[in-house]
Amino acid sequence: NKRIATIGDAMVVFNPSKTGPLRFVPSFERAVGGAELNFAIGVTRLDMEAKWISCIGDDEFGKLIYNFARGEGIDVSHVLRTPHIPTSIYFKEIREDGAGKSFYYRNPSPLLELTEDRIDESVLDDVDLLHISGVYLAVCEHNIEVALKLITLAQAKNIPISFDPNLRLKLWTIEDARAVYEKVYPSINLLLTGQDEFELLFEGRTIKDVQESYKIDEIIVKKGEQGATVYTATEQYDREAFSIRAIDTVGAGDAFDAAYVYSYLNGDDIVERLRLANGAGALVATIKGDNEGLPSLQELRQFIGDEKLIER
Ligand code: ATP
C-alpha cells in the first residue's frame, strides 16, 4: 500500500446542537478534528496508509484524539505527548446555509514542543508522499523550520510534496502567511488551493505566472459547488461538482485533497483524480462534522457511480 505522511495539530471539536450564532447554542457534541488529521483519515479510509506527525497534550482530550486516530488506523508512532500544554479545542458555528465559522482555543499549542530536533531523520523512509498544510505553518512560529526539515528529507528521497495553504486568517495575518508560504512553494509538486484563497495569496498574479515562478507541477483550484480545475504547465482540466445539498462544508477541502492525492499515487490521470476528489468533497459537505463524512473507497465509488449501491 502507498503511504503518506503529514504533520499538524489535532483538536477536540465542539459541534453545535443547532444552527445560528454560538452565543445562542446551549449544547455541543464532542468530536475530533484538525485539517491534517482529517486529511490523514481521508487517505486511510481510501485504503492508503497515513503517518500523522504531531504533538498533543498528555491529558484526557489528548488521549481521546490519540485513541481516535489509532481507531481510524492511522500510524501514530510519531505523535508526541506533552504534560505542559493542554490539547487544543475549538467550537464550531454553523449557519443556516451550511457555512461554518470556527472559534479556536489553541494558543499555546502542544506543537510548541515539537521542535525540529525532535523530528526523526528516518520518519519519511517508508513514505510515498509528504502533505503539508498551511494550518500547521500558522500555529507556531518554529513550524516553518520543522516543515522545511521534512521537505528537505522528502526531497533527498525524491518523495513528492503536496501543499494546501488552508489559509486561516484567525491564526495569522495575510502578510505573515504569504512570507512563510513563499518558502514552501518552490519545493512542492501539487498546490491544492481554494479559488478565493489563491486570489488572496497571490493578489492578481495569474496561475501561469505562479506555476512558472515556483515550478509547481500541478495547481489544483477548488471551487466549492463549481467543482475544480487543474492547471499543469501546458494544460487545463475542468470538472463540475456533484450536485448535492450542502449541510456543512467544513472539511470538504481536506476530503478533496485526500482523494486527489490518493488517486495521484494510484497513477490515475488528472480527469479521474478530479472526479474522485470532487466526489469526496461533495460527500463530506452532505454530512455534519469535519471528518465523519470522509468516504471509504467503496462509498466513494458508489457515490460517483462506479459501483452499484445495494441497500437490501
Ligand atoms: P475548506 O477549507 O473549508 O474545507 P476549500 O475552500 O478548501 O474548503 P471547497 O472548494 O469549499 O474547498 O470544497 C472542496 C471541494 O468539495 C470542491 O472543489 C467540490 O468538489 C466539493 N464541494 C464543496 N462544496 C460543495 C457543494 N456545495 N456542492 C458540491 N460539491 C462541493
Residues whose N, C-alpha, C, O or C-beta is under 5 A from the ligand:
A	BS01	ATP	G194 K222 K223 G224 E225 G227 A228 A241 F242 I244 A246 T249 V250 G251 A252 G253 D254 F256 A277 N278 G281 A282 A285
